[in-house]
């Protein structure tokens, strides 16, 4: 069976992406990150989802000590009830170059195990406007993949890039994703806050 590295965050998008990889006939090797983020609940949910999908799971611990993000520094407030825009107003929850960091590790992992693809649940329709979630970013990064490694046929696959949250929920249900095993809230409390971008986008999908 062909292998794929799946970036698994614990959220609904990456969970659906994991099941898409399985549907396409890949054996998924899930990769999650403990990067000093605001809370660890998403990691616990990522582990649960990988187990439910009967997939390999690796947690990589790294640190981004320069912070400059509400997801890395608890002194920076997580925005609440923010008006979504076309992406010009990038919120405080943006982690500088996070997807570039994650994809670089995923590429190394993929080449090491002979995987043919790296799946990531990036979305450019219902999203917070992060620059590393946009289609042109992935087009360029795929070209970089070809030039950066010995194996030239590893591709980034972004199956949710042009889907709405509603589309993602419907697709997940068709694939048998248990959304109870996902966590979206940026704040990581005992219950989702309901007012951060991630909570509101999730609610939009289910509504």
C-alpha positions as CSV (number, residue, x, y, z in Angstrom):
1,X,0.0,0.0,0.0
2,X,1.3,3.5,-0.9
3,X,2.2,5.6,2.1
4,X,1.3,9.2,2.9
5,X,2.1,11.6,5.7
6,X,-1.0,13.3,7.1
7,X,-0.6,16.5,9.1
8,X,-3.0,16.0,12.0
9,X,-3.9,18.9,14.2
10,X,-6.8,17.5,16.2
11,X,-9.3,19.7,14.3
12,X,-12.1,18.8,12.0
13,X,-10.3,19.7,8.7
14,X,-7.3,17.5,9.4
15,X,-9.5,14.7,10.5
16,X,-11.5,14.7,7.3
17,X,-8.2,14.9,5.4
18,X,-7.0,11.8,7.2
19,X,-10.1,9.9,6.1
20,X,-9.7,11.2,2.5
21,X,-6.2,9.8,2.4
22,X,-7.5,6.5,3.5
23,X,-10.3,6.6,0.9
24,X,-7.7,7.3,-1.8
25,X,-5.9,4.1,-0.8
26,X,-3.0,5.5,1.2
27,X,-1.6,4.1,4.4
28,X,-1.6,7.2,6.6
29,X,1.3,8.2,8.9
30,X,-0.1,11.0,11.0
31,X,2.2,13.7,12.2
32,X,1.2,16.1,15.0
33,X,3.3,18.9,16.6
34,X,3.8,20.0,20.2
35,X,5.2,23.4,19.3
36,X,4.5,25.2,22.5
37,X,1.0,26.1,21.6
38,X,-1.5,27.6,24.0
39,X,-3.0,24.3,25.0
40,X,-2.5,20.6,24.5
41,X,-6.1,19.5,24.0
42,X,-5.7,19.4,20.2
43,X,-2.8,16.9,20.6
44,X,-5.0,14.6,22.7
45,X,-7.8,14.7,20.1
46,X,-5.3,14.1,17.3
47,X,-4.1,10.9,19.1
48,X,-7.7,9.8,19.5
49,X,-8.5,10.4,15.8
50,X,-5.4,8.6,14.6
51,X,-6.4,5.6,16.8
52,X,-9.9,5.7,15.4
53,X,-8.6,5.6,11.9
54,X,-6.1,2.8,12.7
55,X,-3.3,5.0,11.5
56,X,0.3,5.4,12.6
57,X,0.8,8.5,14.9
58,X,4.0,10.5,15.6
59,X,4.1,13.5,17.9
60,X,7.0,15.8,17.2
61,X,8.1,18.3,19.9
62,X,9.6,21.6,18.7
63,X,9.7,25.1,20.1
64,X,9.1,28.5,18.5
65,X,10.5,30.7,21.3
66,X,10.1,34.0,19.5
67,X,6.3,33.6,19.9
68,X,4.5,36.7,18.3
69,X,1.2,34.8,18.2
70,X,-1.8,34.4,20.4
71,X,-1.4,30.7,20.1
72,X,2.1,30.9,21.5
73,X,1.9,33.7,24.0
74,X,-0.9,33.7,26.6
75,X,-0.3,37.4,27.1
76,X,-1.7,38.0,23.6
77,X,-5.5,37.8,23.6
78,X,-7.3,35.4,21.3
79,X,-9.6,37.5,19.1
80,X,-13.3,37.1,19.8
81,X,-16.3,37.5,17.4
82,X,-13.9,38.9,14.8
83,X,-15.3,40.1,11.4
84,X,-14.0,37.8,8.7
85,X,-12.4,39.5,5.8
86,X,-10.8,38.6,2.5
87,X,-7.5,37.8,4.3
88,X,-6.1,41.3,4.5
89,X,-6.6,41.5,8.2
90,X,-4.5,38.6,9.5
91,X,-5.5,37.8,13.1
92,X,-3.3,37.5,16.2
93,X,-3.7,33.7,16.1
94,X,-1.5,33.5,13.0
95,X,1.7,31.6,13.9
96,X,4.6,33.0,11.7
97,X,5.4,30.5,8.9
98,X,3.8,27.6,10.8
99,X,2.7,25.6,7.8
100,X,6.2,26.1,6.2
101,X,7.8,24.6,9.3
102,X,5.3,21.7,9.5
103,X,5.5,20.9,5.8
104,X,9.3,20.8,6.0
105,X,9.2,18.2,8.7
106,X,6.5,16.3,6.9
107,X,8.6,16.3,3.7
108,X,11.6,14.9,5.7
109,X,9.3,12.2,7.2
110,X,7.8,11.3,3.9
111,X,11.1,10.9,2.1
112,X,12.5,8.8,5.0
113,X,9.6,6.3,4.8
114,X,9.2,6.4,1.1
115,X,5.8,8.1,1.1
116,X,4.3,9.5,-2.1
117,X,2.3,12.3,-0.6
118,X,1.9,14.8,2.2
119,X,-1.8,15.6,3.1
120,X,-2.7,18.8,4.8
121,X,-6.2,20.1,5.6
122,X,-5.6,23.7,4.5
123,X,-8.7,25.7,3.5
124,X,-8.9,28.9,1.6
125,X,-12.7,29.5,1.6
126,X,-13.9,29.5,5.2
127,X,-10.7,30.4,7.0
128,X,-9.1,33.2,9.1
129,X,-7.0,34.6,6.3
130,X,-3.6,33.0,7.1
131,X,-1.2,33.5,4.2
132,X,0.0,29.9,4.4
133,X,-3.4,28.5,3.7
134,X,-3.8,30.1,0.2
135,X,-3.6,28.1,-3.1
136,X,-0.6,30.0,-4.5
137,X,1.4,29.0,-1.4
138,X,0.8,25.3,-2.1
139,X,1.6,25.7,-5.8
140,X,5.0,27.2,-5.0
141,X,5.7,24.8,-2.2
142,X,5.0,21.8,-4.4
143,X,7.6,23.0,-6.8
144,X,10.0,23.4,-3.9
145,X,9.3,19.8,-2.9
146,X,10.6,18.7,-6.3
147,X,13.9,20.5,-5.9
148,X,14.6,19.9,-2.2
149,X,14.8,16.1,-2.0
150,X,16.3,13.0,-3.6
151,X,12.8,11.5,-4.2
152,X,11.1,13.8,-6.8
153,X,7.6,12.4,-6.8
154,X,6.3,13.5,-3.3
155,X,3.4,15.8,-3.6
156,X,1.4,18.1,-1.2
157,X,-2.3,17.2,-1.5
158,X,-4.8,19.7,-0.2
159,X,-8.2,18.1,-0.7
160,X,-10.1,20.7,1.3
161,X,-8.6,23.8,-0.2
162,X,-11.7,25.0,-2.1
163,X,-14.4,23.6,0.2
164,X,-16.7,25.4,2.6
165,X,-17.0,24.3,6.2
166,X,-20.4,22.9,5.3
167,X,-18.8,20.9,2.5
168,X,-16.2,19.6,4.9
169,X,-18.8,18.5,7.5
170,X,-20.9,16.7,4.8
171,X,-17.8,15.0,3.4
172,X,-16.7,13.9,6.8
173,X,-20.0,12.4,7.6
174,X,-19.9,10.4,4.3
175,X,-16.5,9.1,5.2
176,X,-17.5,8.1,8.7
177,X,-15.5,10.8,10.6
178,X,-16.5,11.0,14.3
179,X,-16.4,14.7,14.9
180,X,-16.7,14.1,18.6
181,X,-13.0,13.2,18.4
182,X,-12.0,16.6,17.1
183,X,-11.2,19.9,18.9
184,X,-11.2,23.3,17.2
185,X,-11.3,26.0,20.0
186,X,-8.1,28.1,20.2
187,X,-8.6,28.6,23.9
188,X,-8.5,25.0,25.0
189,X,-10.8,25.3,28.0
190,X,-13.1,22.6,29.5
191,X,-15.7,23.6,26.8
192,X,-15.2,25.4,23.4
193,X,-15.5,29.1,23.9
194,X,-17.8,29.6,20.9
195,X,-16.4,33.1,20.0
196,X,-12.9,32.5,18.6
197,X,-12.5,32.1,14.8
198,X,-12.1,28.4,15.0
199,X,-15.2,27.9,17.0
200,X,-17.3,30.2,14.8
201,X,-16.1,28.6,11.6
202,X,-16.8,25.1,13.0
203,X,-20.3,26.2,14.0
204,X,-20.9,27.6,10.6
205,X,-20.1,24.3,9.0
206,X,-22.5,22.3,11.2
207,X,-25.2,24.9,10.9
